[in-house]
Amino acid sequence: QVQLVESGGGLVQAGGSLRLSCAVSGRTFSRYAMGWFRQAPGKEREFVGTISWTRYTLYADSVKGRFTISRDNAWNTAYLQMNSLKDDDTGVYYCATGTTRNSVYERDYDYWGQGTQVTVSS
């Protein structure tokens, strides 16, 4: 059974930083891309970024230059480093896996974490 567990969310002031983690079990982590998505209150879930098994990264324009995705295959964990946080970054953040290539589309990801809340206060 594939499981994804996110951690690291919380309350942070605007301009601050947080690092989210996503621990994966139940599959060969290194062979798959990892995606990060988020859902703000009252809005649809949206793509944040993704990292391929070759560590190629792709980001949404809204986070480019502020967020960095990385992965540690030895620990089956992906990370989302978020810097210069803004009010608009508030939401529930989800990690996902299931595709072998980078994708911005939710439909390409088969497995999802439970989400972790990030709240940015101004």
Backbone torsions as a table, in degrees:
resi	resn	phi	psi	omega
1	GLN	NA	128.3	-179.5
2	VAL	-84.5	130.6	177.7
3	GLN	-131.8	141.0	175.9
4	LEU	-125.3	130.0	-178.5
5	VAL	-127.0	116.3	178.1
6	GLU	-90.6	153.4	174.1
7	SER	-154.4	166.3	175.1
8	GLY	104.8	-4.2	178.8
9	GLY	-71.5	171.0	179.0
10	GLY	163.6	-165.2	-179.9
11	LEU	-101.9	131.1	-179.0
12	VAL	-143.2	149.2	177.4
13	GLN	-77.1	151.9	176.1
14	ALA	-55.3	136.6	-176.4
15	GLY	93.2	-12.0	-178.7
16	GLY	-84.8	-172.8	-175.6
17	SER	-132.4	153.3	171.7
18	LEU	-145.2	152.8	172.4
19	ARG	-124.6	121.3	176.3
20	LEU	-95.0	146.7	176.1
21	SER	-120.9	151.7	177.6
22	CYS	-137.3	107.1	179.8
23	ALA	-94.3	129.9	-175.5
24	VAL	-114.0	136.4	174.4
25	SER	-135.8	156.0	175.0
26	GLY	94.6	2.3	176.5
27	ARG	-155.2	167.5	179.3
28	THR	-77.5	94.4	-172.0
29	PHE	-54.0	-42.3	-170.7
30	SER	-66.4	-15.6	-175.6
31	ARG	-90.8	-4.6	-172.0
32	TYR	-123.3	151.7	172.7
33	ALA	-75.3	155.8	175.0
34	MET	-120.0	135.4	179.1
35	GLY	-118.4	151.9	173.2
36	TRP	-122.1	134.1	178.0
37	PHE	-132.0	165.2	176.8
38	ARG	-146.3	156.6	178.4
39	GLN	-134.7	115.6	177.4
40	ALA	-84.1	157.5	179.7
41	PRO	-56.4	127.7	177.8
42	GLY	76.8	6.5	-178.5
43	LYS	-123.3	165.0	176.9
44	GLU	-77.3	157.2	177.0
45	ARG	-66.8	142.3	-176.7
46	GLU	-132.9	155.9	178.8
47	PHE	-70.9	138.2	175.8
48	VAL	-110.9	-51.8	-178.7
49	GLY	-176.8	171.0	-179.7
50	THR	-152.1	153.8	176.5
51	ILE	-132.0	131.3	179.9
52	SER	-82.1	175.1	178.1
53	TRP	-68.3	-19.3	176.0
54	THR	-91.8	5.6	178.5
55	ARG	73.1	19.5	170.6
56	TYR	-75.3	133.2	-176.7
57	THR	-115.4	152.2	179.2
58	LEU	-142.1	135.0	-175.2
59	TYR	-128.9	152.9	169.7
60	ALA	-68.7	149.5	-178.8
61	ASP	-59.2	-32.4	-175.4
62	SER	-68.3	-18.1	-177.7
63	VAL	-119.1	-5.7	-176.5
64	LYS	-58.9	132.6	-179.5
65	GLY	88.3	-13.3	179.1
66	ARG	-114.2	-34.0	-177.7
67	PHE	-107.4	146.4	177.8
68	THR	-135.6	129.6	176.8
69	ILE	-103.6	137.9	176.2
70	SER	-141.5	172.3	178.7
71	ARG	-147.5	149.1	175.8
72	ASP	-123.7	100.3	-175.7
73	ASN	-67.7	-25.9	179.1
74	ALA	-67.1	-29.5	-178.6
75	TRP	-107.9	5.6	179.5
76	ASN	52.2	43.7	-174.6
77	THR	-133.9	139.0	172.7
78	ALA	-112.2	153.5	-176.7
79	TYR	-130.0	150.3	172.8
80	LEU	-128.4	104.2	177.2
81	GLN	-88.5	122.4	-176.5
82	MET	-117.7	117.4	179.6
83	ASN	-116.5	163.3	178.2
84	SER	49.3	48.9	-175.4
85	LEU	-65.3	144.5	-179.1
86	LYS	-120.3	164.9	177.4
87	ASP	-55.0	-38.8	-177.4
88	ASP	-66.4	-11.9	178.8
89	ASP	-82.7	-6.2	178.9
90	THR	-62.3	135.2	177.9
91	GLY	162.1	-178.0	174.0
92	VAL	-93.8	127.8	-177.1
93	TYR	-104.2	133.0	-178.3
94	TYR	-121.7	141.2	168.1
95	CYS	-104.7	156.8	-176.3
96	ALA	-151.7	155.6	175.5
97	THR	-146.1	171.1	178.8
98	GLY	138.6	-10.1	177.8
99	THR	-119.0	151.5	179.7
100	THR	-90.7	-5.1	-178.0
101	ARG	-129.0	162.5	176.6
102	ASN	-62.7	136.5	176.8
103	SER	-147.7	143.5	176.9
104	VAL	-96.3	-0.5	-172.8
105	TYR	-102.3	131.3	178.7
106	GLU	-58.2	-35.0	-174.9
107	ARG	-63.8	-17.3	-179.7
108	ASP	-86.5	-3.9	-178.3
109	TYR	-110.3	126.7	-175.1
110	ASP	-93.4	-27.6	-174.3
111	TYR	-124.8	139.0	-174.6
112	TRP	-132.9	149.6	171.9
113	GLY	-81.5	177.9	-176.4
114	GLN	-82.8	-13.3	179.6
115	GLY	94.1	149.6	175.9
116	THR	-135.0	137.1	-174.5
117	GLN	-81.4	132.1	172.3
118	VAL	-121.0	124.0	179.5
119	THR	-123.7	122.8	179.8
120	VAL	-108.9	122.6	-178.5
121	SER	-106.8	142.0	-179.3
122	SER	-99.4	NA	NA
